[in-house]
Amino acid sequence: QVRLVESGGGSAQAGGALRLSCEAVSIYILNIMCIGWFRQTPGKEREGVATIDRRGATDYADSVKGRFTISRDNANNSIYLDMTGLQPQDTNVYFCAGHSSTSVACGVKSIRTPNYRGQGTQVTVSS
């Protein structure tokens, strides 16, 4: 069973930075067709944030472009989300997620309906 284990997150002031990490357990990360992050709070719409595919191509939500960077470390079987220029509207629960579909493009739309996801990590940005 694929497990994605997140770490990082926490609290920051507006304009600050945080890093989220996600380790793939029981699967080699390059075997995941599409991996990335979505964010969601209960009762609100899920938003795809950033993705990276097996070739290293990335996609970002318009709301985070230029501020967030997704990267992958194959040796550590992990991906990271470096978040800079944080804004209060970035406050949310962030989930590492992945899917193995080859029939849909890897991107912030497809990551909203993943095959597997982590437990979520809270990010809180205060003004």
Disulfide bonds with the S-S distance in Angstrom:
Cys22-Cys96 1.99
Cys34-Cys106 2.07
